[in-house]
Amino acid sequence: MASSKSIILDGFKESFSAIWKNKLLFLLLFILQLVFFALISYVNLNYQTKILESAKAITDYLNKQQLDEASLAKNVLEQKSILGDDPLSVSRNFNEMLKNFREYLIYLFLLLLLFISIMWALTHGLIHKINFKKTLKNLLKIFVVLLFYLSLIFLFFFSLFNISIADITMESSTFFVKYLVFLIFSVILAFFMFVSLALAGKTELGKIVQKTLSVGIKKIHYVLLVYFINIALLIIPVILIYDFIEKNQIVLFASIALFILVIIFSRIFMVNVIEKLEI
């Protein structure tokens, strides 16, 4: 096998070459990525507003209550609720938060599944110049692969938040341990997921798991290097967006465009490198 340096350099050269030879398809990927981010932003804003409204309602209600020791003792002696005249208000708003959060996860899941499948299929099409029939076949493979990975992550997330406010109060430490386990679990799945997506263009569906584990484990140093390079490239537009978010709108929009371009390039680069690592 070629050295790490030559594989990475060849990956860069082939990625730029593929983009140059397929400008219209690259433009289509840019538009799809832009639409994807716009939809994600809309869903985020919509459900974030609803969740924050419920959280504010809980906070406002609790702030109105007298929760000092004397008042609590008085309410207990008078057999009144320590949470005021409407003690169920907290649980109602908490349950509303959970409902909105679950709806948010469903929409997020569907958007990720649809757009990521299409964009990765078109990425393979851009690199290998394949026809519509082959692209459609890749799309179906990628859809199945993505469905498997995202289902594992989101089902775990759903189970994590299938909890009442009483459970969180009594088992707060257990909840955060579960969250930490989920975070580690998700990072590992994401690591292998992108390897699978990069291999999907040239690998039969039944062999993707085997090749993913082979490349992801035996060639982990190459894969980590690809991730490191892609993250390093993404840091530049992220810093620009953060610095100019309220200073210069032209630079801000240019930075957002650069961010999208880097994401598209990162996918192309990853495919070009990972396909060279097949054993």
C-alpha positions in Angstrom: 0.0 0.0 0.0 1.1 3.6 -0.7 2.4 5.7 2.1 0.1 7.9 4.3 1.5 11.0 2.7 0.9 9.9 -0.9 -2.6 8.6 -0.1 -3.6 12.0 1.4 -2.0 14.0 -1.3 -3.6 11.9 -4.0 -6.9 12.3 -2.3 -6.6 16.1 -2.4 -5.5 16.1 -6.1 -8.3 13.7 -7.1 -10.9 15.7 -5.1 -10.0 19.0 -6.8 -9.9 17.3 -10.2 -13.3 15.7 -9.7 -14.8 19.1 -8.7 -13.2 20.8 -11.7 -14.6 18.2 -14.1 -18.1 18.2 -12.6 -18.9 21.8 -11.8 -22.7 21.5 -12.4 -23.0 18.5 -10.1 -20.8 20.3 -7.5 -23.2 23.3 -7.8 -26.2 21.0 -7.3 -24.5 19.7 -4.1 -24.0 23.2 -2.9 -27.7 24.1 -3.4 -28.8 20.9 -1.7 -26.5 21.5 1.3 -27.8 25.1 1.5 -31.5 23.9 1.4 -30.6 21.2 4.0 -29.1 23.8 6.4 -32.0 26.1 5.9 -34.6 23.4 6.8 -32.5 22.3 9.8 -32.3 25.9 11.0 -36.1 26.4 10.6 -36.9 23.2 12.5 -34.3 24.1 15.2 -35.7 27.6 15.6 -39.3 26.4 15.7 -38.9 23.7 18.3 -36.3 25.6 20.3 -38.8 28.4 20.8 -41.5 26.0 22.0 -39.2 24.2 24.3 -37.9 27.5 25.8 -41.4 28.7 26.3 -42.3 25.6 28.4 -39.0 26.0 30.3 -39.8 29.6 31.0 -43.3 28.7 32.2 -41.8 26.3 34.7 -39.2 28.8 35.9 -41.8 31.6 36.2 -44.2 29.4 38.2 -41.5 28.3 40.6 -40.2 31.8 41.1 -43.7 32.9 42.2 -43.8 30.2 45.0 -42.5 30.8 48.5 -40.0 28.0 48.9 -38.2 29.2 52.1 -38.2 26.9 55.1 -40.9 28.7 57.0 -43.3 28.8 54.1 -42.7 25.1 53.3 -43.3 24.1 56.9 -46.5 26.2 57.0 -47.8 24.5 53.8 -47.0 21.1 55.2 -48.8 21.8 58.5 -51.8 23.2 56.6 -51.7 20.1 54.2 -51.2 22.3 51.2 -49.0 21.6 48.2 -45.5 23.0 48.6 -45.7 23.9 44.8 -48.6 26.3 45.1 -52.1 26.3 43.8 -51.3 24.5 40.5 -48.6 21.9 41.4 -49.2 20.0 38.2 -48.1 23.0 36.2 -44.5 22.0 36.4 -45.1 18.4 35.2 -47.5 19.6 32.4 -44.9 22.0 31.0 -42.1 19.5 31.4 -44.2 16.9 29.5 -44.8 19.5 26.8 -41.1 20.1 26.6 -40.5 16.3 26.1 -43.3 16.1 23.5 -41.8 19.0 21.5 -38.3 17.5 21.8 -39.4 14.1 20.5 -41.2 15.8 17.6 -38.0 17.7 16.9 -36.0 14.5 16.9 -38.4 12.9 14.4 -38.1 15.8 12.0 -34.4 15.9 12.4 -34.1 12.2 11.7 -36.2 12.5 8.5 -34.2 15.5 7.2 -30.8 13.8 8.0 -31.9 10.5 6.4 -33.3 12.1 3.2 -30.7 14.8 2.5 -27.5 13.0 3.6 -28.5 10.0 1.5 -29.0 12.1 -1.6 -25.8 14.2 -1.0 -23.6 11.2 -0.5 -25.1 9.4 -3.6 -24.4 12.5 -5.7 -20.9 12.7 -4.2 -20.1 9.2 -5.4 -21.6 10.2 -8.8 -19.4 13.2 -9.0 -16.2 11.2 -8.3 -16.9 8.2 -10.5 -19.0 9.8 -13.2 -21.7 7.1 -13.0 -25.1 7.1 -14.8 -28.5 7.7 -13.2 -29.2 4.0 -12.7 -26.0 3.4 -10.8 -26.5 6.6 -8.8 -30.0 5.4 -7.8 -28.6 2.1 -6.8 -26.0 3.9 -4.6 -28.7 6.1 -3.2 -30.7 3.0 -2.0 -27.6 1.4 -0.5 -26.7 4.6 1.3 -30.2 5.1 2.5 -30.2 1.6 4.1 -26.8 2.2 5.7 -27.8 5.6 7.0 -31.1 4.2 8.3 -29.2 1.6 10.3 -26.8 4.0 12.0 -29.3 6.9 12.6 -31.9 4.5 14.0 -29.5 3.3 16.6 -28.5 6.8 17.6 -32.0 8.2 17.7 -33.6 5.2 19.4 -31.1 5.5 22.1 -31.7 9.2 22.4 -35.5 8.6 22.5 -35.1 6.1 25.3 -32.8 8.5 27.2 -35.5 11.1 27.3 -38.4 8.7 28.0 -38.4 10.0 31.5 -40.6 11.9 33.9 -39.6 15.0 36.0 -39.7 12.8 39.1 -37.3 10.3 37.6 -34.8 13.1 36.8 -35.1 14.5 40.3 -34.5 11.1 42.0 -32.0 9.7 39.5 -30.1 12.8 38.3 -26.7 11.1 38.6 -27.9 8.0 36.7 -29.4 10.2 34.0 -26.1 12.0 33.3 -24.2 8.7 33.3 -26.6 7.5 30.6 -26.1 10.7 28.7 -22.3 10.2 28.8 -22.7 6.6 27.6 -24.9 7.8 24.8 -22.4 10.5 23.8 -19.5 7.9 23.6 -21.8 5.5 21.7 -22.8 8.1 19.2 -19.2 9.2 18.5 -18.2 5.6 17.8 -21.2 5.1 15.5 -20.5 8.3 13.7 -16.9 7.3 13.1 -17.9 4.0 11.4 -21.0 5.6 9.7 -18.9 8.0 7.6 -16.5 5.1 6.7 -19.5 3.1 5.5 -20.9 6.0 3.5 -17.5 6.5 1.8 -17.3 2.8 0.9 -20.9 2.5 -0.3 -20.2 3.6 -3.9 -18.0 0.7 -4.7 -19.1 -1.9 -2.2 -22.1 -4.3 -2.3 -24.6 -3.7 0.5 -23.9 -7.1 2.1 -20.2 -6.4 2.4 -20.3 -2.9 3.7 -20.2 -3.9 7.4 -17.2 -6.2 6.9 -15.3 -3.6 4.9 -16.2 -0.8 7.3 -14.8 -2.7 10.3 -11.8 -3.8 8.3 -10.9 -0.2 7.2 -12.1 1.5 10.4 -10.1 -0.7 12.7 -7.1 -1.9 10.7 -6.5 1.4 9.0 -7.8 3.6 11.8 -4.7 5.9 11.7 -5.5 6.8 8.1 -9.2 7.4 8.9 -8.4 9.5 11.9 -6.0 11.6 9.8 -8.9 12.2 7.3 -11.2 13.3 10.1 -8.5 15.6 11.5 -7.9 17.3 8.1 -11.6 17.7 7.5 -12.2 19.2 11.0 -9.2 21.5 10.6 -10.6 22.8 7.3 -14.0 23.4 8.8 -12.5 25.4 11.7 -11.5 28.3 9.4 -15.1 29.2 8.2 -16.5 28.5 11.6 -14.1 31.1 13.2 -15.0 33.6 10.4 -18.7 33.1 11.0 -18.3 33.6 14.7 -16.2 36.7 14.3 -18.4 38.4 11.7 -21.9 37.3 12.8 -22.7 40.9 13.9 -20.0 42.9 12.2 -20.0 42.4 8.4 -22.9 40.7 6.6 -21.0 40.3 3.4 -18.1 38.5 5.1 -20.6 36.5 7.1 -22.4 35.2 4.0 -19.1 34.5 2.3 -18.0 32.5 5.4 -21.2 30.5 5.3 -20.7 29.7 1.7 -17.1 28.7 2.4 -18.4 26.5 5.2 -20.7 24.7 2.8 -18.0 24.3 0.2 -15.7 22.8 2.8 -18.3 20.3 3.9 -18.9 19.2 0.3 -15.1 19.0 -0.3 -14.7 17.0 2.9 -17.1 14.3 1.6 -15.4 14.1 -1.7 -11.9 13.9 0.0 -13.1 11.2 2.4 -14.4 9.0 -0.4 -11.2 9.3 -2.4 -9.0 8.4 0.6 -11.2 5.7 2.1 -11.6 3.8 -1.2 -7.8 3.5 -1.3 -7.8 1.8 2.1 -9.9 -1.2 1.1 -8.2 -4.4 2.1 
